[in-house]
Amino acid sequence: MNVLGIIFSVCIFLLSIRLLRSLLYRTVYLRKIYRNITPLSISWIPFVGNFHQIRKGGVTYYKLVLRLSSEAQQQTKGIFCIWYALLPIVFLSSHNGLEKFINHSKQLSKSANYELLHPWLKTGLLTSNNEKWRNRRRLITPSFHDNQLLKNFMSIFNEQAQVLVERFVRLAKEKTLHQLYPYISACTLDIITEAATGTKAEAQSSDSRNDFVQATLRISEIITKRIRTPWLWPAIIFDNSSYGREQKHFLQILHGFSHKVIEDRIKSFDPQEMHTDDHRKRLVFLDCLIAQMQQEKLTLDDIQEEVDTFMFEGHDTTATAVTFFCYLMGHHPDVQKKVQEELDSIFGDDHERECTMDDIQKMTYLDCAIKESLRLLPPVAMIGREAQEDFYHHGQLIPKGAIVNIVISAIHRDPSVYPNPDEFDPSRFAENSVINEQRSPFAFIPFSAGSRNCIGQRFANLEERVVLSTLLRRFSFRSTQTVDELGLLNLLLLRTENPILMSIEARY
């Protein structure tokens, strides 16, 4: 080895020692700070922390988080900590005190885990931080709050919901159990693709499993596996692993799809239509982005990452919510009957009529049932932030740089807010309900809360109500699997280890 090689090796060694000392010093400092909120005993083996207790991940990990959340709620503070080797993760599981953090103007940055989404979503609205996020949110928000634009999407919701009905008619004739998620997911993919880009994906008309849907599911699994496997965090290791190679393959499918629809829309885009009411029905979300590009406020790459974000958040979250709702209807025939009676009073014997905005205003019980479904089984079960400055939560210091996970699914099951929290009871959300009147707005946050709440929640709310009212006018669902038999786990979205199987019965 030459002299330069020796000098280089010595420098690397000294830097490694310095880095290790710094890491150990910070770990000792943080363990002292968090000593009163760590409910799990930390391993005596160096660098392990709680990793030996959470290494299995999946269903076991999700149950552990819910159990610790419940214990933290009983202690009234709603806070606990889990150590990923030398990295502590703080969990907030109660609405008490949550507003001070989640709604703080300086606490809007997503946690480092979201960087693992960058190969897929880049730094779009979901994953960006600081000034980029503020600028992007300001540019995009008007599109999602355009009442006329949202009203015009009703025809898309109705059309695709009717296609789903036709598919369910065939399933109902088979008199057996079915996994409904793939059918529902194809429906929501068709909806978001047409509403966001003006392109018909025709996922429902395909007899085979849709490549986009399957790619989305598998990418979610891979990213979640990587989040819980620290040695896969470095890109150089992950990219050369089997997971990295598989992710690259599926990203080609996802990015290829979105890139094509953007190219096609740009070719047909007419900026005059943005200012002509007579043509307003032809506008989609992508038109608003292209208009911003022509004003040099967005680039083509900016549009690509936002479209990828729309496609993920706008199709998969809604598909999960609709599937869980049907599952809960199948478990609670009394609630399902009340929902159907309300729909029959609105639509009468006309089972084919499209759902209108006026109809939705009358669906008060369906609205309560949907909210109760989102309370028990929220598609987004946890969200992560990185503390941008020191803050105190019930007297506990959370230092700048800390990763903070907000456990939405646990907040929704806080017995101090929801008596008998595991029961499915839509009356909790009735307008005259005491619980509904007294509940903190931060005790029910299926779309997150504060400045970084879901920008598309009005779109999603309309879509769910149209699709579900269309389905429940025509069908009844039956399910026998318990939640434990399904095995809940958090894979970016709330998933089940085992398929949700239901029977479908035609009402007419």
N, C-alpha and C positions, 0 to 999 in steps of 0.2 A: 504494500500500500504506500503510495507516495505521500509527501508531506501535506499537500492540499487535502487528500482524502482523510488523513488523520485529524487535521484541523476541523474539517467538516463534521466528522463523527463526534468529536469532542463537543462541538457547538450544539449538535442535535441532542447529545446526552445532557448537556447543561440546561438547554431549553426545556427538555422533558422533565428534568428534576424541578425546574422553576415552575412549570405548569402544574405538576403534581402537587407541589407545596401550596400553590395558590388554590388549587381545587380542594385540597384537604382542609386548608384554613377556612375557606368559605363553608365547607360542609360542617365543620365544628361550630362555626358561627350560627348557621341555620338550624342545626340540631338544638342548640341552646334556645333559639327563638321559638322553635316549634315544639319544644319538649312537652308543653301542656295540652297540645291538641292532637298528638299522634296516638290513635287508639290501638294500632298494631305494634307489637314488639319488634324492634329492629334487630336483625341478625348480628351475632357477635363477630361474624366473619367480615373482614374489611371489604368495602365496595359492594356489598350485597343489599343492604337496606331491607326493604320488604319484598325484594324481587322473587325470593323463593316462595312467597305466599301468593303472588299474582302471576307467576310465570305461565300458568295454564291458559290464562286469558279466556275469551269467549264467554260462555254461560257462567262459569265459575267466577270470573272477574266481575261481570255485571251484577251478579247476586251479592258479591262482596261489597261493591260500591253502594248498593241499595241498603244493605244491612248497616254499614257504617254511617250512611246518611240518616237512617232511622235512629241510631244511637246518638248521633250528633244533635238531631232534632229534640230528643228527650232531654239533652243537656241544655236546651234552649239556645245554644249558640249557632248550631247548624254549620259547623266547620270541622274538617278533619284533614289529615295529611297522609299521603302514601309516598314512600321513598322508592323511586326507580333507581336502584343502585345508589349513586351519590346525588341524584336529582330529586328534590322534593316537589310533589304536586299537591297544591292546596285545593280542596273541594269545598264549595259552598252549596249547602243543601236546604236552605230555608229562605223564605222571602224576607225574614226579619233582617234588616240592615243591607239587603241586596241592592236596593236603590242607590245607595251611596257609592257603590262600585260600578254597577252595570250602566248607570245613567250619568256617570261622571264624564265630563268632556275631555279629560286627559287620560281616561282608562278605556280607550276604544281599540287598542291594538290586539289582534288575534295572537294566540300563543304560537310558539315555534313549531308545534306539530302541523300547523296549517301550511308550513313551507313544503311539507311532503306532498301537498296537493299541487304545487307549482308546475311540475311536468305536465299535468293535465289542464289545470285552470289558469296557469300563469298567475298574474297578479290582478285578476278581475275583482269585481265588487266584493265577492265573498272573502278573498284571501289578501287583498291589499290593505295597507295601513297608512296612517298619518295623512299627509297632504294629498297623496294620490287618491286615497279612498274618499276624502272629502270632496275633491274635484269631481271624481267619477260619480259619486252619489248625487251631487248637485246637478250634473248633466242628465242623469238617467231618471231621477225621481219623477219629473213631470210626465214621462211616458206611462208610468205605472199608476198615476193618479188622474189620467185623462178619462173622465167619465164616459165620454162618447166612444172612445177607443175600447174601453172595457165592455160597454154595452154592445158594440159591434161584434165582440168575440162570442156572444151568446149563441150565434148561429153555428160557430165551430163547436162549442161545447155540446149543443144539441145534436148536431150531425154525428159526431164521433160517439156520443153516448148511445145513439140509436144503432150504430154499427155494433157496439158492445152488446146491446140487447139481442141483436140477431145471433151473435155468437153464443150468448147464454141460452137462447132458445134451444139450440142444438145440444148444449150440455145438459139442460134440464131433461131432455128426452132420454138421456143415457141412464138415468136413475142410479147414479153412482157418485162417489166422492171425487171432487175435483180440486186442483190447486188453481185458485183464481188469480193470483198475483200476475202471472205472465200475461193474461188477457187484459187485466186492468192496466198494467204497465204499458202495454202496446197502445191502449186507448189514450192514456195521458201523454205518451210520446207523440202520437198523431196530433193531439191538441196543442202542445207547446211548440211543436215544429211549425205548424201552420200559423199559430198566433204570433210566434216570435219572428219567423222568417218568411212566411207566405208560401212555404213549400209543403206539399203533401208528402209525408213520409210513407204513408200506406202500410204502416206496421201491422195494423189489424187485418189487412187483406192478405197478408202473407201467411201461408199455412205452416211454414217452418218458424223456428224461434228467431226473433229479430236480433241481428248481430249487434246493433247499438245497445239494446237492452242488456244482452248478455255481457257485452264489454263493460258497461257501466257497473253491473253487479260484481264482476270479477276484479275490476280496478278498485272498487270499494274494499273488497276483501284484502287485496294486496297492500293497500295503503294502511289499513288497520293493523295488519300483521307487522308492517314496518314500524308503525308508531310504538308498538309494544315490544319491539326487538331492538334494543339500543345499538347492537353491533351492525344493524342494517341501516342506521341513520346516515353514515358517510356515503356520499354518492358513489365514490369509487368502488366501494364494496357492494352496494346494492345493485348498481348498474351491471356488474359482472356476475351477479347471482342469477339463479333460475327465475326468481321473482322479478328481477329487473328486466330480464329478457322477455318475460311474459308481459310485463307492463308495457314495454315498448311496442309489442305487437298490438295490444288492445288500444293504445294511444293512436296508432296509425288509423284504426277504424274510426275512433271518435273524432279525431281532428280532421280526417279526410271527409267525414260526413258534414261537419260544420263548415269547413272551408268551401265545399261545393255549393252549399245553399247560400253562402255569402256572395260568392262569385255570381251565381245566377240572379240574385236579387239586385246586385249593383248594375248588372246589364239592363235590367228592366226598370230601374229607378227613375222616376220623374220628379224633380224637386218641386214642380208646380203643384203636384198633388198634395203636398204638405200644407198648402194654404187654400185648398179648394174644398169646401164642405161637401160638394156633390160627389167627390171621389173619396171621401174620408173612410168609407167602408172598406176600401182597398188597402188601407195602411196597416202595418204590423210594427212590432217593436223594433225590428231591424231597420225599418225605414227611418226611425228617429235617430238611430246610431249613424246611419249613412249620411243623414243630413248634417249631423255634427262633424262627420269626416270632411264633408265638402266645405264646411266653415273652418276647417283646419283645427278643430278642437279635439278630434280623435284621429288615430291612424288606423290602417287596416289591421295591424296587430292588436290594437286596442279593441276593435270590434270583434276579432276572433276570440279573445279571451272572455269577453262579455257574453258572446253567443254560447260558448262552451259552458259558462256558468249558468246561463238561463236554461240550457238543455239539461244539465244535471239537476239543479235545484227545482226547476219547473216541472220536471216529469217524474223523478223518482220519489220526491217527498210526498207529492199528491197521490201517487200510486200506492205508497205505503199507507198513507192515511185512509184511503178508500178501502183498501184490503182489510185493515184492522177494524174499520167500522163494520164491514160486512160480517167479519168474524164475531164481533160483539153482538150484532143483531142475531146471529145464529145461536148465540149462547143465552140470549134474553128475548124469547119470543113475545113476552108481554110488552116490552118496549117496542119491538119490531111492529107489533100489531097497532100500537098507538101511532107510530110514525105513518103506517099505511092508512090508517083511518083519517089522519090529517090530510094526507096526499089525495085520498079519494074525495074528501070534502072540497078540495081545491080544483081537481081535474074532472071529477065526476066519472062518467063512463068513457070519456075520451082518453084512451090509453096511448094514443099516438101523438097527441098535441104537444108542441114544443113548449118547454118551460120558459117563462118570461121573467123579467125583473119584478113585475107586480106579483107573480106567483111566489117568488123567493121571499118577498116581504111577509107573506102569509104563513111561511113554514116555521112557525115559532117553536114547535116541539122538535122538529127535525134539527133545527139550529141548536137546541139544548143538547140533543143526543150527540151531535157532531162534536160539540165542545167537551162533553163528558168523555167521548172516545179519545179526543186529543189530550185530555187530562190523564187518562189511564195509560194510554199507549201513544205518547207523542213521537212522531217520526224522527225528530231531532231530540235525542235523549240527553245530550250533553253538548255544551259549547265551551271553548277555551279562550282565555284572554291572557295577555302578559301585562303585569302591573307596570305602569310607566312612571309611577312614583310611589313612595311609601304610603300605606294607608292602614287604618285600624278597623278591625271588624270585631265588634263586641269586646273591645279592649285588647285584642290580639294583633300584634304588629305583623303586617304582611309587607315585606320589603320590596323595593323596586326591583324589577326583573323576575319576580316570582311568577310561575305558571299557575293560573287559577282556572279550575274547571267548575262551571256552573251546572249542577246536576238537575236539569229540568224535570226529569221523571221523578226524582225524589221530592222536589219542591211541590209537585202536583199531588203528592201523597202525604203531605204533612197533616197529621191528625188534628193539630191545633186549628187548621183551616177547614179541613174536610173530614168530618166525623165518619167513621167506618170507611177509610180512604180506599180500600180494595174493592168496595162495592161499586157496581155500575148504576148510577142514579142520575139521570138527566135532569131531575127536578132541582138539582143544586144550582143550575144555571137559569131557572125560571126568573122572570123579572121581579116577581113578588117574593122570591126566596130570600130569607134572612142571610143565608150564606153568600148569596150573590151580591146583596147590598153591602155587606160588611167586608167582603174579601178585598184584600190589597191587590192592586193591578199587577203587582210583582209576584203574586201567588199563582197566577195562571199565565204562562209565557210560552205557549207552543211555537210562536214565531219569534222568540227571543223578546227583548225589550230595549227601551232606550233608543239612542241614535242609530245603533247597528241592528235594529230589528229587521225582519224580512221585508225587503222592498216589494215583494210580489204577493203579500198576504191577501190583498183584496182580490187579485186575480185567482189565487188558490181557493179562497172562500167561495167565490162564484162558481168556479169549476166543480168543486166538491158537491155543492148543493144541486147543481144541474145533473151531474152524473148520478148521484145517489138517489135523487127524487125520481129520475127516469128508471133506474133499476128496481127500486122498491115499489113502484107502481105495478110492475110486471112480475116480480119474483119475490119469493121468501127464501131465506137462507137458514140452514141448520148446521151446527157444528158441535162436536162432542169433546174435542181436545181441550184440556186445561192449559193455562198459561205455562205451568211447569212442564207439561208434556211438549209444548212447543219449544221451550228453551229460549228465552230472550237473550240477545247479545247486541252490543253496540258496534256496528261496522259503518262508521260515519253516520249512518242512519240506524234506527232501531230495526233489527232483523230477528228472525227466528232460526234456531239451529235445525229444526225439523219443519218441513213444508206445512203450511196451513191448509187443511183439507176441509171442504164444505160440500154439502149437497145443495142443489138448487131446485126449487119447486116453482113451476109456473102458476101464477094466480088465476090466469084466465085461459 
